Amino acid sequence: MVKPLAFKGDKKSKKRKHTTAQAENDEPPSTALTSTPPNPPSTDEDDSWVTADAPTDITGPIIFTLPSNTPSCIASDANGKVFASELENIVEGDLATAEPHDVRQVWVANKVAGTESISFKGHHGKYLGCDKFGILSATREAISPEESFLCIASPNTPGTFSVQTQREKFLTITEEGGGSPTTTTTTKVPEIRGDAEDISFNTTFRIRMQARFKPRLKANKETRAREKVSRKELEDVVGRKLEDGEVKRLKRARREGDYHEAILDVRVKGKHDKFAS
């Protein structure tokens, strides 16, 4: 299920849950139910922002942070005009901490079927594109070669990319731009073009993305969620009460991958103890 974007500072609404007993009798839930361990948090609820480390990470909502003097990112207005938007949610100017504060700064990245290219859809449903003159816009509702880009990881600066068009030119910035439509200050923000011939500092962008879409983070969180198991669940599997040492052993085995063998050993030990008594 697709969830709306959440920005830093937004208040999260809390949903109140009612049990069947409450609905029928309007009574508080039994304290016996409180012993059930809560479900592990879903990875789908993680709305924090992280840095993409590899081209395969780039999917879902992202922002392109620019190597400009004033921290800024690529944005688009409702008419498809692409411009550099000054970043506000950033810690001490470090682009590795940047988060969007305006939906116009956010692009949704998706792999173009059958290719290594990526498309970037703006908030208004149109795709980022670059024409033969190197002019960027976001006015098309369908993907053509002009709306397809390659993200090439920088060998010198981990976590940064050069974005290449289908004409083998690179997105770049110039520091001669004017004021941003997102700010009323006179701070200069760069102009963005797609006609650089070679990779340079000005073509090196950092891509920030939502953590819940990052493949490795998502896999790690799902693995940790699977590793969590309660004493009651272990006792149900073994079929008897467990000693503290047995619980620790089974939890460790669940983390290390020999869980089923450990369960069999504990079951066999329980049978031996039963006949010995």
Secondary structure, 3 states (H helix, E strand, C coil): CCCCCCCCCCCCCCCCCCCHHHHHHCCCCCHHHHHCCCCCCCHHHCCCEEECCCHHHCCEEEEEECCCCCCEEEEECCCCEEEEEECCEEECCEEEEEECCCHHHCEEEEECCCCCCEEEECCCCCEEEECCCCCEEEEECCCCHHHCEEEEECCCCCCEEEEECCCCCEEEEECCCCCCCCCCCCCCCCEEEEEECCCCHHHEEEEEEEHHHCHHHHHHHHHHHHHCCCHHHHHHHHCCCCCHHHHHHHHHHHHHCCHHHHHHHHHHHHHHHHHHC
